[in-house]
C-alpha cells in the first residue's frame, strides 16, 4: 500500500455536504483495507483565481494509505462529482 495526500476544493454552495462526502470517501478507502491517517477541514478560503466565476471554496485535505484500485475509485468519484471543483493527489514516500 502506498501513502497519498489528497487535497479537494469543494464548491462553496456544497459546504453542508462535506461531511457526507468525506464519510463516503473514508468508507471507500477502509473497505479495501486502506487507512485514513489524517483528515483536515480547512474551511472556506479565497481562491487564488476564480474558477467558473467562483471566488471562494471549501478546502479539504486527507492523508491516506491505499492500493491502486482504491485510488482509481476515489479519482473516479472526484472527477464525476460536480461539487468538487479541483482535486490534487500526491504520492508520498513512506518512511518505514
N, C-alpha and C positions, 0 to 999 in steps of 0.2 A: 504494500500500500504506500502511496505517495502522499506528501503533505501539500496542501494548496491554500492560498489566500484568495478569497473571493470578495470583491467589492461590488456592491449593487447601488445604482442610482434609481430610485423609485419616484414615479410621478407624484407630485405633492397632493393631488386630489385622492390618491390611494393610500395616504398615510395611515388611515384607520385599518387597512387590510394588511399592514406589515406583519403583525403578529401571526395571522393566519398563514401568510406566505412563508414565513420563516419556519413555522411548525411543519408545514408541508415539506419544505426542503430538508429539514432535520430528519424527518421520517424517511425520506428517500435515501439519505446518507446512512442512517443507522440500520435500515432494513437489510442492506447488503454487507453489513459488518463494519462499516466505517465509523468514524468518531468525529464529533464536533468539539474541537479543543477550546475554541473561544468564539464568542459572538458579541459584537458591539453595535449598538444602535446610536449612530452619531447625530440623528435627528435631522431637522431641516437646515439646509445651508444654501447660500447663494452659489449658483453655478459660475464657473469661470467664463462661460459664454452661453448664450441662450440655445436651448435645444427645442425645436418646434415651438418657438415663442414662449417657452417656459424659462423662468429666471431663477426659481428655487426648486430644490428637490430634496427628497429624504435619502440619506446615506446609510448604508448597512455594510458591515464587514464580518466575514466568517473565516476562521482558521479551521480547516478540516483535514482529515486523513481518509482517503477512499481509493477505490480501484478505478480503472479507466472506464468501465461500463457505467458506474455511478456518476462519474464526472460527465460523461456523454449525456446521461439522463438529465442532469442538472442544467447543462448547457442548452439542451433542447427546451427545457422548461423556461429558461431565461429568455431565449430567443422568441418564443411564441407567447410570452406574457406581455400584454400591452402596457401594463403598469410599470414594467422595468424599462427605463429609458436607455441605460447603458449598463454593461457588466464587464468586469475585468477578472480573469482567472490567472493567477500567477503560481507556477510550480515552485515550491520551496525546497531547499536542501534540508534533509533530516540530519540532525547532529547525534546520531546513535553510534 
